[in-house]
Amino acid sequence: MRLKVGELAKRSGLTVRALHHYDAIGLLMPSARAENGYRLYDRNDIARLHTIQALRRFGLSLAEIGTYLAQPDTPLVSIVAQQIAMLDRQIEQASKLRERLGHLHATLLDGAEPELADWLTTLEMMTMYGKYFSADELARMPMYRKSQVPDPEWAELVQEVGALMENGTPPEAERPRELAVRWMTKLGQDTNGDPRLLAKLNLMHDSEPSMQEHIGISTAMRDYVLRAFSETKMLIYEKYLSPDEFRFMRANYVSRAMEWPELMADVRDAIDAHVDPASQEGVALARRWYELFSVYAGHDPKTHAKFRQAMEREPDLKAGTWVNEELIAFVHQAMAAAFRPA
């Protein structure tokens, strides 16, 4: 049995335009065409479409899906298993929400006055997360699961950092530095150590004023913590740098710090996609990395060697940064390819 494009669109819930686009980019080309030129899709085409849509739900781009499907013997059974696991997580989340709403309903029936605003805020936050993260990402993100109940540790951190800011304590002082380390360590745990989740969380925070109000973390507070955290790193680097090198780093270290999560996210995507560090894509990532690094490290290879030495000797430099050995190894190999002598 073969389906025309219109029939497949109707039965799959996609648009004819989307199927035409998949055909144009080589993602899903029909196995046959009728004499009048109509696209005809067979069972194998529909199985491939199932895989494409499943991978889309996992948050992959069309380009990433194309790379994945280009691999020989792509196992459909594993895709279906992952879908089942994702649906199980969604069912669990829906069950928790239903339990909360059932409690609210029972409270209303008893004539009591529930804290309705808290429930509405919970629903608002859940909807907000869904605008920025895929279902699979939410399932991997402890912060989302915890967003449905108050987190006393975050509340304590926000309160204490807010008090320091109100008192005019500079972020370079010892107490803000201590709190910043706790803050970034916890943020790393709540984003599962994944810079892609951090990058999206930053985007959501910047784009949703209601979120800032709900969690009590303004952009000013985030910047204060970032400066205090950066100070902890600079104090370590100071041991390895000359006075002039350190002054240059201090003047520029924080200026483009918010660009690092997105770059690390792109590197993490490349690693997961098994991109060769020496490939064109890997070299492009290396050049972006070098540009951000040189903002505060300058362009002197001798200075760069000092930064590398510090990174090798000081494990605290990696703490709270979403950087791991696998990511560093990829960047080093890509750098070697990008700046290989002609």
N, C-alpha and C positions, 0 to 999 in steps of 0.2 A: 504494500500500500504506500502510495506517495501522496504528499500533501502539497497543494499550491501555497504560495507565500501568504495569501490572504487567509487561507484556512489555518495554516500554522500560527499566524499572528493571533487569530481569534482564540485558538485552543491553548496557546501558551501565555496569553495575556500581554504579549509584546505588541509593538506597533509594526506595521509593514515597513515604515521608514527605518526602524531599528534593525530589522532583518536585512534590509538592503545595505545598511551601513556595515553590518557584520560581513556581508558578502564582499563589499568594496574593499575592506581592509584585510581580506583573506582569513578572517576568523571563522566564518561558517559559510562555505560555498556549497550550494545545492549540488547533489550528485548527478542531477539530470535536468534537462529542460524539455518542455513540450515543443511540438512543431511550431507553435505560435510564439515561442521564446519565453513562456512562463517558467519561472523557477519551480522545480519539483524536489521535495525533500523526502528522503527515505528514513528508515528506522535508524540507521547509523548517524544520519545528520541530526535527528532529534535527540539521540543519546549525547552527541557532542554539544548540542544546545543546552541540554540539562547540565552538563559539566560547566559550560560557560556561565550559566546563571548561578550555579552553586558557588563558583569562584568569585563572581561579582558580589554575592552575599558575604563572602569572607573578606571583602574589602580590597580585592586586587583590581588594578586598572586593566583596561583592555589590552594594553601592550604587554603587561605581565602575564595575562592569561594566554596571549599568543605565544609567548616564550615557553610557558608551561606546557601547552598543548603540542608544541613542536618537539617535545621529548618523545622518544619512541615508547610505545606500550604504556601510555598514560592510564593508570588503573582507575576505572570508573567506580569499582567497588569501594576504594578508599574515599573517594569523593562523597559517595552516598553515606558512608559511615560517619564522615565528618559532619554532614548535614544533620544526621540523626543526633549526633552529640550536641550540635549547636541548638537544635530544636529542644532537646532535653534541658539545656541551660535556660532557654527562653521560657519553657514551661515552668521551671523552678522559680524563675523571677516573677512570672505571672501569678504563680501560686502564692508567693509571699505577698504580692500586692493585693491579691484577693483576700488573703487572711487579714490584712490591715483594713481593707474596706469593710469586711464582715464585722470586724471589731467596731468600726465607726458606726455601722448600721445598727448593731446591737445597742451601742451607747445612745444613739438617737431614739431608739424604740423605748429605752428605759427613761426617757425624758431628761437625761443628763446633758450637760453642755460640754461637748468635746472641744478640743483645741483644733477647730476646723482649719484655721490658718496654717497650722503645721502640716495637716494632711494635704492641703492644696499646694503648699510649698514643695512637699515631697513629690507630688505628681508633676509639678512644674519642672523640678530638677531632673526627673526621669525623662521627661519629654525633651528637655534641653540637651541632655547627654545623647539622646537618640539622633539629634540633628548633626552631630559632629563625629560620632563613632558608629561603626558597624556593629551588628549583634555579636559577632565573634570578638571584636575588640572589647566590647563591654564585658563579655564573659571572662576576658583575660585581665580585667582592670579592677583590682581590689578597691580602688577609690570609689568606683560606681556602686559596687555592692554595699560599701559602707555608707554611701550617701543617703540611704534610707533610714538610718538611725544616727543620732548624734555621736561624734567621735570625741571623747573627752581629751585625748592627747592633742588633737588639732585645736580644740577650743582653748586649751591652756596655752599653746604656743601663740595663737593669734592674740590672745589677751595680753600676754607678757610682751610680745613684740610691739603691740599697740601702745602699751604703757611706756616703753622705752622711747618710742617715737614722740609721744606726747610730752615726755620730759626733756626732749631735745638731746637724748644720748646719741652721739655720733655712731654710725654703723661700724666704724673701725675699732670701737671699744671692745673690751674682752667679752662682756656679757652678750652683746648682739652677735658676736662671732660664734659663741657657744650655741646660742639658740639657732643660728643660721645652719650650723652643721646638723643639728637635730632635725630642723625643718627639711633640708635637702635630702637627708637620709630617709626620712619618712616619706617624702614625696617620691623618692626612687622606689621604695617598697610599694607605695600605692599606685604606681604606674607600672608595676611588674618589671622594673628595670629596663623598660622599652622606650627609647627616645621618640619613637613614632607616637606613642600615647602621650608623652609629655608635650610634643609639638602641637598636637591637636588640643590638648588641655589648655595650653597657652592661648591658642586661637579662640577657643570657647570663652576663656576668661576675658580676653580683650574685646570680644564681640558681644558679650552678654552682661550689661550692667546689673541686671537683676541677680545674676550669680554672684557678682562681687558683693552685692548688698546682703545676700543670703548667708554666704560663708564668712563675711566680714573681712575679706582680703581685698583691699583696693590695689590698684596698680602701683600706688605710692608705697604701700606696704611690701608688695612683691619686689619692687626696686630696692627698697631698704634692705631686705633680706639678701638679695642678690649682691649688693655692695658688701655687706658683712661677710657673706660666704666667700666672695672674691678676695677679701682681705686675708682670709685664712690661707688661701692658696699663695697669694703674693708674699706673705711672710715666710713661706717655705722656699719659694723661688729666690728670695733675697739672699739666702745663704750661698747661692751658686752664681749670682750675677755681680758684675761690677756696679759701682754707684750710678754710673751713667746709664747702664742697661736697665737697672732697677727703676730709675726715674722715668725712663721711656715707657717701661711696662706699666708702672703705676698710672701714668697719664692716659693710657690707652686701653687698659685691660678690660674695662667694663663697657667701653663704647659700643661694641657690637656683640655683646655677650648673648643677647636674645636670638642671634642667628645660629648659634651652635646646635640647639635641639633639632632644628629642621635639617641641617646638614648631617648630623649623626643619624637622623631618621632615614635619610636617603642612602647613607652608607649601609645601614642595617638592612634596608630593602635590597641593596645590591648583594650583600652577603647571602641573604636568604634565597635570592634568585640565582646563586652560584655564578655571579659575574666574575670573570677573570680580572684581577686587579690591574693587569697590564693591558687590558682592553681599552678601547676608546672611552667607554663609559667610566671605567675605573680611573683612567688618567684625568678625565674631566672632574671627577670627585676629588682627586688629589690636588688639582689646581685650586679648586674652591677652598679646600682645607688649608692649603698654603697661604692663600690670600687672607683668610681670617686669622690664621696664626701670626702672619707677619704684621698685622695691625698693631700687636703689642710686643712682638719679638723682633721686629725689624727684618733686615735682609742679610745680615752678616752670618755666614755659615758657622763661625766660631760661637756666636751667641746661641744659635739654634742647637749646637752640640751641648751647650750647658743646660738648655731646657730639656733635652732628651735625657741627659744624665740625671737631672732632678727627677724626671718621671720614672726612670728605672729604679732609683734609690729610695724614693719617698712614696710609699703606698697610700698615704693620706691625700696625695694629689688626685687620686682616682676616686676617692670616696665622695659619694653624692653627685657624680658627674655623668652617669649612664655610659661611661667608657669601660670596656672590658678588654681582655687580651685579644679576643678574636677581632674586635673592631680595630684595635691598634695594629695588629698584624696586617690586616687588609690595607690600612692607610699607608703603612711603611712600604709594602710591596708596590702599591699604586704610586707612591712618591718616587720610588726608585725607577719606575718605568717612565714617569712624567718628566723627570729631570736627569735622565740617563744622558751622558755625554754623547754628542753626535759622532 
